[in-house]
Amino acid sequence: MVCKLARARKAPRDLVMRAQMIELSWSGLRVPGIAAELGCSPKTVRCWLHRFNRSGVEGLEDLGGQGRKRRITEIERSRIIALVRTPPPGRLTVQPGGDLAAADQSGAPEWTLDALAAVARGMGIEVSRSQVRRILLAEGVRWRRTRSWTRSKDPDFAGKGRGSSSSTPARPTTRRSSVPTSSGR
């Protein structure tokens, strides 16, 4: 299996090189010779020989879980997503007396990425505006309301209906001539 992998043309380059290290070791070449042959450091050769001895051919594969870990937990992500479903702190609501008032006069009347990030930071979640955007896009969550002028709470309101037709027909497309018309050349 290792010999076949060492000569493979369609396998990942790193995996082929690691298999070549094992094959050269089996042929009796020492670590400095293998490193010189493959153009890598002796420390790299030792590392992969030890991993192969411990785990076999599977030890030559890259380990999963590499890369940067998430800065916020899944619970914090869920709290940010749930935040979009709540009314913004500055949204005007009709009070029992018929007056309009907002829960927080200085708060945003509509959810924006900046407003969501600020409220999340107020909840103790260290998150930036761009990170809030990535979280909401990944979950397919809309954070904007539809435009206020497109809807009405008036029960007698009737929408505009179908869009109007164009007053002039579209210009027909004509095929351009391939012959150059510039006579000065």
PyMOL commands that set and color helices and strands:
alter all, ss='L'
color gray80, all
select helices_A, chain A and resi 2-6+13-26+31-38+42-60+74-84+113-122+129-139+148-150
alter helices_A, ss='H'
color red, helices_A
select strands_A, chain A and resi 92-94+100-102
alter strands_A, ss='S'
color yellow, strands_A
deselect
rebuild
show_as cartoon
